[in-house]
Amino acid sequence: MDEGRIVKVAGPLVVAENMSFANMFDVVRVGEKKLIGEIIEMSGDKASIQVYEETAGLGPGDRVTSENTELSVELGPGLMTNMFDGIQRPLEEMRKIAGSNISRGVEVRALDRRKKWEFVPTMEAGCRVVAGDIIGTVQETEVLLHKIMIPFGIEGELIRIESGSFTVDETIAVVRTENGEKDICMMQRWPVRRARKYVEKKAPSVPFITGQRTIDTFFPIAKGGTACIPGPFGSGKTVVQHQLAKWSDVDVVVYIGCGERGNEMTDVLMEFPELKDPRSGKSLMQRTVLIANTSDMPVAAREASIYTGITIAEYFRDMGYDVAVMADSTSRWAEALREMSGRLEEMPGEEGYPAYLTSRLAQFYERAGDVICLGSDKRRGSLTAIGAVSPAGGDLSDPVAQATMRIVKVFWGLDSSLAYRRHFPAINWLNSYSLYFDRIADFITSNIDKRWKELSREALRLLQVESELEEIVKLVGVDALSYPDRLILEAARSIREDYLQQDAFNENDAFASPQKQARLLRIIMEYYDKAVHCLEEGASFFDLISLPVRDRIGLAKQFSNTEFNEEFDEIEKELSSQMQATLASENDDI
């Protein structure tokens, strides 16, 4: 058997000679314990290997063997509800074998080879199949139907297909191809660094509904889009991602904890199984896959965890599902790149990050998209990628933040000052943006509210004017402002407190349906428009800002997401009558 010998060990980087038989990105086994590694550089017959496990104890002369395959993930029934490390080893199985701490050299298959799944064929023998065709289904969880697809590269006649209980590696069908008969099982493998194939990528045009009013109204994201959440420590990046994982209207969530604190990932691992999925009433884990790679795990595995997660997400996208992948945080992944680059003695870029940082980030985010999947039925699936960025000290000039902003189309900038004021989600509306706003506007105006685009832009304008007026107020006081300007301050305060701020502990406010969001924004902007008109007609500014109906508007966000129209109709009538009464009393005084 071909094997090399270690000549250098530098933390997670191992250099081996006599490796001319190996190729770039081959998976290798290092040392007596057969630690998992991957070749990341070849120079002559020397290979630089990043090892995904602790390298203590390795030394010159230890053996290195190649598996002659790229780092790949196993895809099939058993992924859902599972928790994996960065290279797709199931954490629960590893705990049973090695205890609470992951031991080196432990080899556990990602998918259980003993568990049997009930396979239900959707095709008959004699049909012609191509890559991506769905030949059957497995009810993997109560809420997710796992679709078994023909693997990429196989095309021909389905000569045999069976129903019943099978393990993931047992043959369920046989396809006659030009190169002979191919056995099909429920599991397939795919290299993590290669994007999975599709027929066509479409321009995202359907909104990704999150239930968070700041996002859905001002900075929306489309299904198949990309977004980043940058912010300093304590500003709520992880909280926002948890909210999106729970409430967004997707079929599957893949959550990647990349280099985050151990206690934070523990919270995720403990809380997600207990969270109630608002779509089905079952556990949220029934449509979730977790990739956990904490900050104390080997740094090289962080780099792999991002690719592992998005490859699993692509697999479910190929079934025709809407999938969201949450990466928390890409800054820790970039730090792993920087460490490995330093070990390789590459020329450093800005702040020590490798020169290829931007291209690697782009490779990750470009795997998102709204696509026509492989297969005869031309089904459509989407993969939405949302990455948290943790710049040091909250400095958005950080290379990772800047590189990410050049790639993604939605930027939700978190503000620690808003978080300290208990304003959640703490997204700063002055420095955030969305390039999907106009693209999804037609869908929302046609299906939800025809005035949505106009109202959201006007509300955002008022918040921007408020920011300018606040500078004047700090210098000379609020009394120096004209009444129309003070009315803008009042309307902006209502938008901030009554609309944008949400209470995660209130069932009706933690998630706001698009229809309820539209009614609430409409009533707030209607108050402002009517107040401006009344002020021009001579009404008292102080009477206008102290109308009793404003208290009802402030409580309107707590209305039920399904039964809110009657309450809003009453508020609209009350608003009109109180405005008319205020104007009439001023005319009587004259």
KOLZANU-898806 format. One record per residue (C-alpha): x, y, z; residue in three letters; residue number from 1. Coordinates in steps of 0.25 Angstrom, whole numbers, plus 5000, padded with zeros to 4 digits. Layout:
REM KOLZANU-898806
NODE   xx   yy   zz rest  nr
NODE    X    Y    Z  ALA NUM
...
***
This chain:
REM KOLZANU-898806
NODE   xx   yy   zz rest  nr
NODE 5000 5000 5000  MET   1
NODE 5005 5014 4997  ASP   2
NODE 5009 5022 5009  GLU   3
NODE 5017 5034 5012  GLY   4
NODE 5024 5039 5025  ARG   5
NODE 5023 5051 5033  ILE   6
NODE 5034 5061 5033  VAL   7
NODE 5028 5073 5040  LYS   8
NODE 5017 5075 5050  VAL   9
NODE 5012 5089 5053  ALA  10
NODE 4999 5089 5061  GLY  11
NODE 4988 5085 5051  PRO  12
NODE 4998 5085 5040  LEU  13
NODE 5005 5072 5036  VAL  14
NODE 5015 5071 5025  VAL  15
NODE 5018 5058 5019  ALA  16
NODE 5028 5053 5008  GLU  17
NODE 5027 5042 4998  ASN  18
NODE 5013 5046 4995  MET  19
NODE 5014 5046 4980  SER  20
NODE 5003 5036 4979  PHE  21
NODE 4993 5045 4986  ALA  22
NODE 4984 5057 4980  ASN  23
NODE 4980 5070 4985  MET  24
NODE 4968 5070 4995  PHE  25
NODE 4970 5055 4997  ASP  26
NODE 4965 5050 5010  VAL  27
NODE 4977 5044 5018  VAL  28
NODE 4980 5036 5031  ARG  29
NODE 4991 5041 5039  VAL  30
NODE 4999 5033 5050  GLY  31
NODE 4996 5021 5058  GLU  32
NODE 4982 5026 5062  LYS  33
NODE 4979 5029 5047  LYS  34
NODE 4975 5043 5050  LEU  35
NODE 4966 5049 5039  ILE  36
NODE 4973 5059 5030  GLY  37
NODE 4972 5066 5016  GLU  38
NODE 4983 5070 5007  ILE  39
NODE 4982 5085 5004  ILE  40
NODE 4996 5087 4997  GLU  41
NODE 5005 5079 4988  MET  42
NODE 5020 5082 4986  SER  43
NODE 5028 5071 4978  GLY  44
NODE 5025 5059 4986  ASP  45
NODE 5022 5066 4999  LYS  46
NODE 5008 5068 5004  ALA  47
NODE 5003 5079 5014  SER  48
NODE 4991 5073 5021  ILE  49
NODE 4981 5080 5030  GLN  50
NODE 4978 5070 5041  VAL  51
NODE 4963 5070 5047  TYR  52
NODE 4967 5065 5060  GLU  53
NODE 4977 5068 5071  GLU  54
NODE 4991 5065 5066  THR  55
NODE 4998 5063 5080  ALA  56
NODE 5007 5051 5079  GLY  57
NODE 5010 5051 5064  LEU  58
NODE 5025 5052 5060  GLY  59
NODE 5034 5051 5049  PRO  60
NODE 5034 5037 5042  GLY  61
NODE 5019 5034 5046  ASP  62
NODE 5011 5028 5034  ARG  63
NODE 5002 5035 5025  VAL  64
NODE 4992 5027 5016  THR  65
NODE 4982 5033 5006  SER  66
NODE 4968 5028 5004  GLU  67
NODE 4968 5033 4989  ASN  68
NODE 4955 5041 4991  THR  69
NODE 4951 5055 4994  GLU  70
NODE 4945 5059 5008  LEU  71
NODE 4931 5055 5006  SER  72
NODE 4918 5055 5014  VAL  73
NODE 4908 5043 5014  GLU  74
NODE 4894 5048 5010  LEU  75
NODE 4881 5040 5013  GLY  76
NODE 4871 5037 5023  PRO  77
NODE 4876 5039 5037  GLY  78
NODE 4881 5053 5035  LEU  79
NODE 4869 5060 5041  MET  80
NODE 4869 5062 5056  THR  81
NODE 4884 5059 5056  ASN  82
NODE 4896 5066 5062  MET  83
NODE 4909 5065 5055  PHE  84
NODE 4923 5071 5057  ASP  85
NODE 4930 5078 5046  GLY  86
NODE 4934 5066 5038  ILE  87
NODE 4920 5059 5040  GLN  88
NODE 4923 5050 5051  ARG  89
NODE 4910 5048 5060  PRO  90
NODE 4912 5054 5073  LEU  91
NODE 4902 5046 5081  GLU  92
NODE 4909 5033 5075  GLU  93
NODE 4922 5038 5079  MET  94
NODE 4918 5041 5093  ARG  95
NODE 4913 5027 5095  LYS  96
NODE 4927 5022 5090  ILE  97
NODE 4937 5032 5096  ALA  98
NODE 4929 5039 5106  GLY  99
NODE 4927 5054 5108  SER 100
NODE 4940 5058 5101  ASN 101
NODE 4943 5054 5087  ILE 102
NODE 4955 5045 5087  SER 103
NODE 4965 5044 5075  ARG 104
NODE 4964 5034 5064  GLY 105
NODE 4949 5031 5067  VAL 106
NODE 4943 5026 5054  GLU 107
NODE 4927 5027 5054  VAL 108
NODE 4919 5026 5041  ARG 109
NODE 4910 5038 5039  ALA 110
NODE 4898 5030 5036  LEU 111
NODE 4893 5018 5044  ASP 112
NODE 4895 5005 5036  ARG 113
NODE 4887 4997 5046  ARG 114
NODE 4874 5005 5046  LYS 115
NODE 4863 5001 5036  LYS 116
NODE 4855 5011 5028  TRP 117
NODE 4841 5009 5022  GLU 118
NODE 4843 5011 5007  PHE 119
NODE 4831 5014 4998  VAL 120
NODE 4834 5014 4983  PRO 121
NODE 4828 5025 4974  THR 122
NODE 4833 5019 4961  MET 123
NODE 4831 5005 4955  GLU 124
NODE 4841 4996 4948  ALA 125
NODE 4842 4999 4933  GLY 126
NODE 4843 5014 4935  CYS 127
NODE 4854 5022 4929  ARG 128
NODE 4861 5030 4940  VAL 129
NODE 4872 5041 4940  VAL 130
NODE 4880 5047 4951  ALA 131
NODE 4871 5055 4961  GLY 132
NODE 4859 5047 4959  ASP 133
NODE 4851 5043 4971  ILE 134
NODE 4849 5028 4972  ILE 135
NODE 4843 5027 4985  GLY 136
NODE 4841 5033 4999  THR 137
NODE 4844 5031 5014  VAL 138
NODE 4836 5037 5025  GLN 139
NODE 4848 5042 5032  GLU 140
NODE 4841 5050 5043  THR 141
NODE 4827 5053 5046  GLU 142
NODE 4828 5067 5038  VAL 143
NODE 4839 5063 5027  LEU 144
NODE 4837 5053 5015  LEU 145
NODE 4851 5049 5011  HIS 146
NODE 4851 5048 4996  LYS 147
NODE 4861 5037 4990  ILE 148
NODE 4867 5042 4977  MET 149
NODE 4876 5035 4966  ILE 150
NODE 4890 5039 4969  PRO 151
NODE 4897 5049 4960  PHE 152
NODE 4904 5042 4948  GLY 153
NODE 4894 5030 4947  ILE 154
NODE 4884 5030 4935  GLU 155
NODE 4876 5018 4929  GLY 156
NODE 4865 5008 4931  GLU 157
NODE 4859 5005 4944  LEU 158
NODE 4859 4990 4944  ILE 159
NODE 4856 4986 4958  ARG 160
NODE 4850 4994 4970  ILE 161
NODE 4846 4989 4983  GLU 162
NODE 4837 4994 4995  SER 163
NODE 4839 4990 5010  GLY 164
NODE 4849 4993 5021  SER 165
NODE 4863 4995 5017  PHE 166
NODE 4876 5000 5023  THR 167
NODE 4883 5012 5016  VAL 168
NODE 4893 5004 5009  ASP 169
NODE 4884 4992 5005  GLU 170
NODE 4880 4992 4990  THR 171
NODE 4866 4997 4987  ILE 172
NODE 4866 4998 4972  ALA 173
NODE 4875 4994 4960  VAL 174
NODE 4877 5003 4948  VAL 175
NODE 4882 4998 4935  ARG 176
NODE 4892 5008 4929  THR 177
NODE 4901 5009 4917  GLU 178
NODE 4912 5004 4926  ASN 179
NODE 4905 4992 4932  GLY 180
NODE 4895 4990 4944  GLU 181
NODE 4896 5000 4956  LYS 182
NODE 4891 4997 4969  ASP 183
NODE 4883 5009 4976  ILE 184
NODE 4882 5010 4991  CYS 185
NODE 4876 5021 5000  MET 186
NODE 4890 5027 5003  MET 187
NODE 4899 5035 4994  GLN 188
NODE 4912 5042 4996  ARG 189
NODE 4916 5056 4991  TRP 190
NODE 4930 5064 4992  PRO 191
NODE 4927 5076 5002  VAL 192
NODE 4936 5085 4994  ARG 193
NODE 4928 5083 4981  ARG 194
NODE 4914 5090 4979  ALA 195
NODE 4903 5080 4976  ARG 196
NODE 4898 5081 4961  LYS 197
NODE 4885 5087 4957  TYR 198
NODE 4878 5090 4944  VAL 199
NODE 4877 5105 4945  GLU 200
NODE 4878 5116 4955  LYS 201
NODE 4867 5126 4955  LYS 202
NODE 4867 5141 4961  ALA 203
NODE 4861 5140 4975  PRO 204
NODE 4847 5147 4975  SER 205
NODE 4839 5141 4986  VAL 206
NODE 4841 5147 5000  PRO 207
NODE 4847 5139 5011  PHE 208
NODE 4837 5142 5022  ILE 209
NODE 4843 5143 5036  THR 210
NODE 4832 5149 5044  GLY 211
NODE 4842 5160 5049  GLN 212
NODE 4836 5173 5045  ARG 213
NODE 4850 5180 5043  THR 214
NODE 4854 5170 5033  ILE 215
NODE 4842 5167 5026  ASP 216
NODE 4838 5182 5024  THR 217
NODE 4851 5189 5022  PHE 218
NODE 4862 5179 5019  PHE 219
NODE 4855 5167 5013  PRO 220
NODE 4862 5155 5008  ILE 221
NODE 4857 5146 4996  ALA 222
NODE 4857 5131 4997  LYS 223
NODE 4870 5126 4990  GLY 224
NODE 4877 5139 4995  GLY 225
NODE 4889 5143 5004  THR 226
NODE 4890 5151 5016  ALA 227
NODE 4900 5155 5027  CYS 228
NODE 4898 5159 5041  ILE 229
NODE 4910 5166 5046  PRO 230
NODE 4911 5172 5060  GLY 231
NODE 4919 5173 5073  PRO 232
NODE 4919 5164 5085  PHE 233
NODE 4905 5164 5092  GLY 234
NODE 4897 5170 5080  SER 235
NODE 4889 5158 5078  GLY 236
NODE 4894 5151 5065  LYS 237
NODE 4892 5137 5071  THR 238
NODE 4878 5142 5076  VAL 239
NODE 4874 5147 5062  VAL 240
NODE 4879 5134 5056  GLN 241
NODE 4871 5126 5066  HIS 242
NODE 4858 5134 5063  GLN 243
NODE 4860 5132 5048  LEU 244
NODE 4862 5117 5050  ALA 245
NODE 4849 5116 5058  LYS 246
NODE 4840 5125 5050  TRP 247
NODE 4844 5126 5036  SER 248
NODE 4836 5119 5025  ASP 249
NODE 4845 5109 5021  VAL 250
NODE 4844 5093 5021  ASP 251
NODE 4858 5090 5026  VAL 252
NODE 4868 5098 5035  VAL 253
NODE 4883 5094 5035  VAL 254
NODE 4890 5101 5047  TYR 255
NODE 4905 5102 5047  ILE 256
NODE 4912 5106 5060  GLY 257
NODE 4926 5109 5055  CYS 258
NODE 4936 5112 5065  GLY 259
NODE 4926 5118 5075  GLU 260
NODE 4927 5117 5090  ARG 261
NODE 4924 5103 5096  GLY 262
NODE 4913 5108 5105  ASN 263
NODE 4906 5115 5094  GLU 264
NODE 4906 5103 5085  MET 265
NODE 4901 5095 5098  THR 266
NODE 4889 5104 5098  ASP 267
NODE 4886 5101 5084  VAL 268
NODE 4887 5086 5086  LEU 269
NODE 4878 5086 5098  MET 270
NODE 4868 5097 5093  GLU 271
NODE 4865 5093 5079  PHE 272
NODE 4859 5079 5083  PRO 273
NODE 4850 5086 5093  GLU 274
NODE 4846 5097 5084  LEU 275
NODE 4832 5096 5078  LYS 276
NODE 4831 5097 5063  ASP 277
NODE 4820 5107 5060  PRO 278
NODE 4818 5101 5046  ARG 279
NODE 4815 5087 5051  SER 280
NODE 4814 5088 5067  GLY 281
NODE 4825 5077 5067  LYS 282
NODE 4839 5078 5072  SER 283
NODE 4847 5088 5064  LEU 284
NODE 4858 5078 5062  MET 285
NODE 4849 5069 5053  GLN 286
NODE 4853 5078 5042  ARG 287
NODE 4867 5083 5047  THR 288
NODE 4881 5078 5045  VAL 289
NODE 4892 5083 5054  LEU 290
NODE 4906 5084 5051  ILE 291
NODE 4914 5087 5064  ALA 292
NODE 4928 5091 5064  ASN 293
NODE 4932 5099 5077  THR 294
NODE 4944 5108 5079  SER 295
NODE 4952 5098 5087  ASP 296
NODE 4951 5087 5076  MET 297
NODE 4962 5086 5066  PRO 298
NODE 4963 5098 5057  VAL 299
NODE 4964 5091 5044  ALA 300
NODE 4950 5085 5046  ALA 301
NODE 4944 5099 5046  ARG 302
NODE 4948 5101 5032  GLU 303
NODE 4941 5088 5028  ALA 304
NODE 4928 5090 5036  SER 305
NODE 4924 5101 5027  ILE 306
NODE 4925 5092 5015  TYR 307
NODE 4919 5080 5022  THR 308
NODE 4906 5089 5026  GLY 309
NODE 4904 5095 5012  ILE 310
NODE 4905 5082 5005  THR 311
NODE 4895 5075 5014  ILE 312
NODE 4886 5088 5011  ALA 313
NODE 4888 5086 4996  GLU 314
NODE 4884 5071 4997  TYR 315
NODE 4870 5075 5003  PHE 316
NODE 4869 5087 4993  ARG 317
NODE 4870 5076 4982  ASP 318
NODE 4858 5070 4987  MET 319
NODE 4850 5082 4984  GLY 320
NODE 4850 5088 4998  TYR 321
NODE 4852 5102 5003  ASP 322
NODE 4865 5101 5012  VAL 323
NODE 4872 5111 5021  ALA 324
NODE 4886 5110 5025  VAL 325
NODE 4891 5118 5037  MET 326
NODE 4906 5120 5039  ALA 327
NODE 4910 5125 5053  ASP 328
NODE 4920 5130 5051  SER 329
NODE 4928 5132 5038  THR 330
NODE 4938 5141 5045  SER 331
NODE 4942 5128 5053  ARG 332
NODE 4943 5121 5040  TRP 333
NODE 4952 5132 5034  ALA 334
NODE 4961 5131 5046  GLU 335
NODE 4963 5116 5044  ALA 336
NODE 4967 5120 5029  LEU 337
NODE 4977 5130 5035  ARG 338
NODE 4983 5120 5044  GLU 339
NODE 4985 5110 5034  MET 340
NODE 4990 5120 5024  SER 341
NODE 5000 5125 5034  GLY 342
NODE 5005 5110 5037  ARG 343
NODE 5007 5109 5022  LEU 344
NODE 5015 5121 5022  GLU 345
NODE 5007 5128 5011  GLU 346
NODE 5008 5143 5008  MET 347
NODE 4998 5149 5017  PRO 348
NODE 4987 5159 5013  GLY 349
NODE 4980 5170 5021  GLU 350
NODE 4981 5167 5036  GLU 351
NODE 4988 5154 5033  GLY 352
NODE 4976 5148 5026  TYR 353
NODE 4980 5140 5013  PRO 354
NODE 4979 5147 5000  ALA 355
NODE 4968 5137 4996  TYR 356
NODE 4959 5140 5007  LEU 357
NODE 4949 5147 4998  THR 358
NODE 4948 5136 4988  SER 359
NODE 4946 5126 4999  ARG 360
NODE 4934 5134 5005  LEU 361
NODE 4929 5136 4991  ALA 362
NODE 4930 5121 4988  GLN 363
NODE 4921 5118 5001  PHE 364
NODE 4910 5129 4998  TYR 365
NODE 4909 5126 4983  GLU 366
NODE 4904 5112 4987  ARG 367
NODE 4891 5118 4991  ALA 368
NODE 4881 5120 4981  GLY 369
NODE 4867 5118 4975  ASP 370
NODE 4869 5106 4966  VAL 371
NODE 4862 5097 4956  ILE 372
NODE 4867 5083 4962  CYS 373
NODE 4872 5071 4954  LEU 374
NODE 4861 5062 4950  GLY 375
NODE 4850 5060 4940  SER 376
NODE 4840 5067 4948  ASP 377
NODE 4848 5080 4948  LYS 378
NODE 4844 5083 4962  ARG 379
NODE 4849 5096 4969  ARG 380
NODE 4856 5097 4982  GLY 381
NODE 4863 5109 4989  SER 382
NODE 4875 5110 4998  LEU 383
NODE 4876 5123 5006  THR 384
NODE 4890 5125 5013  ALA 385
NODE 4890 5134 5025  ILE 386
NODE 4904 5137 5032  GLY 387
NODE 4907 5144 5045  ALA 388
NODE 4920 5152 5045  VAL 389
NODE 4927 5155 5058  SER 390
NODE 4937 5167 5055  PRO 391
NODE 4947 5170 5066  ALA 392
NODE 4941 5181 5074  GLY 393
NODE 4929 5182 5065  GLY 394
NODE 4938 5189 5054  ASP 395
NODE 4931 5188 5041  LEU 396
NODE 4944 5191 5034  SER 397
NODE 4949 5177 5038  ASP 398
NODE 4953 5169 5025  PRO 399
NODE 4943 5158 5028  VAL 400
NODE 4932 5168 5029  ALA 401
NODE 4936 5176 5017  GLN 402
NODE 4938 5164 5008  ALA 403
NODE 4924 5158 5012  THR 404
NODE 4917 5171 5009  MET 405
NODE 4923 5171 4995  ARG 406
NODE 4917 5157 4993  ILE 407
NODE 4903 5157 5000  VAL 408
NODE 4891 5165 4996  LYS 409
NODE 4885 5167 5010  VAL 410
NODE 4892 5174 5021  PHE 411
NODE 4886 5174 5035  TRP 412
NODE 4895 5182 5044  GLY 413
NODE 4893 5180 5058  LEU 414
NODE 4895 5191 5068  ASP 415
NODE 4900 5189 5083  SER 416
NODE 4893 5202 5087  SER 417
NODE 4880 5197 5082  LEU 418
NODE 4882 5183 5089  ALA 419
NODE 4886 5190 5102  TYR 420
NODE 4873 5198 5101  ARG 421
NODE 4866 5184 5100  ARG 422
NODE 4862 5187 5086  HIS 423
NODE 4861 5174 5079  PHE 424
NODE 4864 5170 5068  PRO 425
NODE 4875 5181 5070  ALA 426
NODE 4876 5183 5055  ILE 427
NODE 4881 5198 5052  ASN 428
NODE 4872 5203 5041  TRP 429
NODE 4882 5214 5037  LEU 430
NODE 4893 5205 5032  ASN 431
NODE 4886 5193 5028  SER 432
NODE 4881 5190 5014  TYR 433
NODE 4874 5180 5005  SER 434
NODE 4876 5178 4990  LEU 435
NODE 4864 5169 4989  TYR 436
NODE 4854 5180 4992  PHE 437
NODE 4850 5183 4978  ASP 438
NODE 4851 5169 4973  ARG 439
NODE 4841 5164 4983  ILE 440
NODE 4832 5176 4983  ALA 441
NODE 4823 5171 4972  ASP 442
NODE 4820 5158 4980  PHE 443
NODE 4817 5165 4993  ILE 444
NODE 4808 5176 4986  THR 445
NODE 4801 5165 4979  SER 446
NODE 4799 5155 4990  ASN 447
NODE 4799 5163 5003  ILE 448
NODE 4797 5178 5002  ASP 449
NODE 4797 5187 4990  LYS 450
NODE 4803 5199 4998  ARG 451
NODE 4814 5191 5005  TRP 452
NODE 4826 5197 4996  LYS 453
NODE 4821 5211 4998  GLU 454
NODE 4818 5210 5013  LEU 455
NODE 4831 5203 5016  SER 456
NODE 4839 5214 5009  ARG 457
NODE 4832 5225 5015  GLU 458
NODE 4834 5219 5029  ALA 459
NODE 4849 5217 5027  LEU 460
NODE 4849 5232 5022  ARG 461
NODE 4843 5237 5035  LEU 462
NODE 4854 5229 5043  LEU 463
NODE 4865 5235 5035  GLN 464
NODE 4859 5249 5037  VAL 465
NODE 4858 5246 5052  GLU 466
NODE 4873 5243 5052  SER 467
NODE 4876 5257 5046  GLU 468
NODE 4866 5264 5055  LEU 469
NODE 4872 5257 5068  GLU 470
NODE 4885 5264 5065  GLU 471
NODE 4878 5277 5066  ILE 472
NODE 4870 5273 5078  VAL 473
NODE 4884 5270 5085  LYS 474
NODE 4889 5284 5082  LEU 475
NODE 4877 5293 5085  VAL 476
NODE 4866 5284 5091  GLY 477
NODE 4853 5279 5085  VAL 478
NODE 4846 5293 5087  ASP 479
NODE 4854 5299 5076  ALA 480
NODE 4847 5290 5065  LEU 481
NODE 4835 5293 5058  SER 482
NODE 4822 5285 5060  TYR 483
NODE 4823 5278 5047  PRO 484
NODE 4837 5273 5051  ASP 485
NODE 4833 5269 5065  ARG 486
NODE 4821 5261 5059  LEU 487
NODE 4832 5254 5050  ILE 488
NODE 4839 5250 5064  LEU 489
NODE 4826 5245 5069  GLU 490
NODE 4823 5237 5057  ALA 491
NODE 4837 5231 5057  ALA 492
NODE 4836 5228 5072  ARG 493
NODE 4823 5220 5069  SER 494
NODE 4830 5213 5057  ILE 495
NODE 4842 5209 5066  ARG 496
NODE 4834 5205 5079  GLU 497
NODE 4821 5200 5073  ASP 498
NODE 4825 5194 5061  TYR 499
NODE 4840 5190 5060  LEU 500
NODE 4842 5185 5074  GLN 501
NODE 4837 5171 5077  GLN 502
NODE 4835 5163 5090  ASP 503
NODE 4841 5149 5088  ALA 504
NODE 4833 5145 5101  PHE 505
NODE 4819 5149 5095  ASN 506
NODE 4814 5138 5086  GLU 507
NODE 4807 5148 5077  ASN 508
NODE 4818 5158 5076  ASP 509
NODE 4830 5148 5074  ALA 510
NODE 4825 5145 5060  PHE 511
NODE 4817 5155 5052  ALA 512
NODE 4810 5150 5040  SER 513
NODE 4812 5158 5027  PRO 514
NODE 4797 5162 5027  GLN 515
NODE 4798 5167 5041  LYS 516
NODE 4811 5174 5039  GLN 517
NODE 4804 5181 5027  ALA 518
NODE 4792 5185 5035  ARG 519
NODE 4800 5190 5047  LEU 520
NODE 4809 5199 5038  LEU 521
NODE 4797 5204 5031  ARG 522
NODE 4791 5209 5043  ILE 523
NODE 4803 5215 5049  ILE 524
NODE 4806 5223 5035  MET 525
NODE 4791 5226 5035  GLU 526
NODE 4792 5233 5048  TYR 527
NODE 4804 5241 5043  TYR 528
NODE 4797 5245 5030  ASP 529
NODE 4784 5250 5037  LYS 530
NODE 4792 5257 5048  ALA 531
NODE 4800 5265 5037  VAL 532
NODE 4787 5269 5030  HIS 533
NODE 4780 5273 5044  CYS 534
NODE 4793 5281 5047  LEU 535
NODE 4792 5288 5034  GLU 536
NODE 4777 5291 5037  GLU 537
NODE 4781 5298 5050  GLY 538
NODE 4779 5286 5060  ALA 539
NODE 4787 5286 5073  SER 540
NODE 4800 5278 5072  PHE 541
NODE 4799 5274 5087  PHE 542
NODE 4784 5270 5085  ASP 543
NODE 4789 5261 5073  LEU 544
NODE 4800 5254 5080  ILE 545
NODE 4792 5251 5092  SER 546
NODE 4780 5244 5085  LEU 547
NODE 4775 5232 5093  PRO 548
NODE 4775 5224 5081  VAL 549
NODE 4791 5224 5081  ARG 550
NODE 4791 5215 5093  ASP 551
NODE 4782 5205 5085  ARG 552
NODE 4792 5206 5073  ILE 553
NODE 4804 5203 5083  GLY 554
NODE 4797 5190 5088  LEU 555
NODE 4793 5186 5074  ALA 556
NODE 4805 5177 5071  LYS 557
NODE 4800 5168 5082  GLN 558
NODE 4788 5164 5074  PHE 559
NODE 4786 5150 5069  SER 560
NODE 4793 5147 5056  ASN 561
NODE 4780 5140 5051  THR 562
NODE 4769 5149 5057  GLU 563
NODE 4774 5163 5056  PHE 564
NODE 4765 5170 5045  ASN 565
NODE 4753 5173 5053  GLU 566
NODE 4762 5180 5064  GLU 567
NODE 4770 5188 5053  PHE 568
NODE 4756 5192 5047  ASP 569
NODE 4752 5198 5061  GLU 570
NODE 4765 5205 5062  ILE 571
NODE 4764 5211 5049  GLU 572
NODE 4749 5216 5052  LYS 573
NODE 4754 5222 5065  GLU 574
NODE 4766 5229 5059  LEU 575
NODE 4757 5236 5049  SER 576
NODE 4747 5240 5059  SER 577
NODE 4757 5245 5069  GLN 578
NODE 4764 5253 5058  MET 579
NODE 4751 5259 5053  GLN 580
NODE 4747 5263 5067  ALA 581
NODE 4761 5269 5070  THR 582
NODE 4760 5277 5057  LEU 583
NODE 4745 5281 5060  ALA 584
NODE 4749 5286 5074  SER 585
NODE 4760 5295 5068  GLU 586
NODE 4750 5301 5058  ASN 587
NODE 4740 5303 5069  ASP 588
NODE 4750 5311 5077  ASP 589
NODE 4753 5320 5065  ILE 590
***
